[in-house]
Amino acid sequence: MGSSLLKVLLSVEQLRRRVPGGIGTYAESCLRALSQMREADSIRSTGANSDALAVSLFASAPKRGGADPLDQYGFPILAGRLPQRLSQALWDLSLFGPDLTDFDVYHSFSMGGPRSLRPGTKAVFALYDLAWIKHPEAFPKRGRRWHDRALRDISNRADAVVTLSEFSSTELSNFGIAKEKIHVIPPGADHLAVSDRQAASKLLESLGVKGPFLLSVSTIEPRKNLARLVEAYGMFKMDGVGPIDLVIVGPDGWMTSDTGRPPGVKLAGLVEASVLSALYGMAEALAYVPLYEGFGMPVLEANASCVPVVASNVPAAHGSALVVDPLSVDSIAAGLSRIVSDSRLRSELVSAGLLKATESTWNRAAQAHVDLWSALGRP
C-alpha cells in the first residue's frame, strides 16, 4: 500500500510560559526528537501504511523583538496574534482557535491552548496527573476551577489522551476518561544539556556551599512537600553527618514563605539547563519527596546522571530510588542518612537508575507519538 501524508498540528502553548516546567521539558524534548527524525527522513509511522508526517506548531504570539524561539525546531509555525495570557482566556471561552481545515490530527502537549475544536480533526491532549483534585490545598481556587473546566473539555472532546505512567492512566480512567482513549508514553532521559561545571561551581560558591550537598529540584509550592524535606534535613544534620547542604533548584511557586530556610538550606532559583545538569553530577544525592506526581522527571534525570535518589513513591522511583514516606519527617530523615552513608545501596541504586535511563529515550517517545497520530489519522 502506498504512503500518504499525515498532517499534524502540535499545540505547544506551554513553551510560551515564563516557566515551562516539566510539561515544557516533555514538549521540548519531543519536538527535538521529532526534528531529528525529520532531518534523518525517518519521521513516519511504523504501520502498514508507512505514512510520511508533516508537523506544524501552534502557539500564541511570541514576545516582541527577536526570532520566535519555536523556529529552532524547523517546523512551520502558526502563531497567534495575541500574547499568551489573553489568548488562553479567549480559548477558554471557545471564542477562537487554530484553523484545522488542513490537518488530520491536533495534539496539545498540555491542558492549555485551544480545546474547543471543529469536528473532523482528531484531537489528542496530554494530561500528566490530577494534582489539583488529589491535593486541592496546593492550588489556588481559581486554578482549581480552570483545571476542572479543562478536564471536562478534554473528557468530552479528546479522541486520545497521552499520559506518562500506568499510575496516571489508572487515575484518569477512574475520573471518567475512557480506558481505550488513554495512551501511556513515558518520557526519555537523554535531554540533559552538556554540563557547565564552572558555572555550577560559581553558583554554589555564591550560595555559600563549600562542600558536599544534597540536591532538590522542584517548584517551591506545598505539593512538592519541601517543608517536610527541610524539617527532615534538619533532623539529618543533627545526627552529626558533617557539613552537607541542601540546594533547592526551581522557580518560586505560591506560598513560598511557608517553606522556611534554616541554615544549610540554599535556594538557587531557576538555573540554566547546563548548570542543572552539572549540579546533578556534583550532588551527593537527589532528594525528591513530593506528596503526589504523575511521574517524577527529576528522578529519571538523576538516574541518567548516575546520582542516587531518595524519593517518595512516585512512578519514576520504582526500582531506582530509596523510597520513603513523604508524610513522615522521620522516614525522610532516615532516608537522607542512609542515602549518604550506605555505599552499597548507593552503588545499587546508581546501577539500576542508569539501566532505566538508558532504556528511556526521547526517540522512543517521539515514535510512539507518531504511531498514535497515524492510528488516529489513518484508521
Secondary structure, DSSP 8 states (H G I E B T S, - for coil): ----EEEEEEE-GGGGSSS-HHHHHHHHHHHHHHHHHHHTT--B-SSTT--EEEEEEEES---SSS--GGGGG-S-EEE-SS-HHHHHHHHHTT------TT-SEEEESSS-S-----TTSEEEEE----HHHH-GGGS-HHHHHHHHHHHHHHHHH-SEEEES-HHHHHHHHHTT--GGGEEE----STT-----HHHHHHHHHHHT--S-EEEEES-BSGGGTHHHHHHHHHHHHHTT--S-EEEEES-B-SSGGGS---TTEEEEES--HHHHHHHHHH-SEEEE--S--SS-HHHHHHHHTT--EEE-S-GGGTTTSEE--TT-HHHHHHHHHHHHH-HHHHHHHHHHHHHHHHH--HHHHHHHHHHHHHHHH--
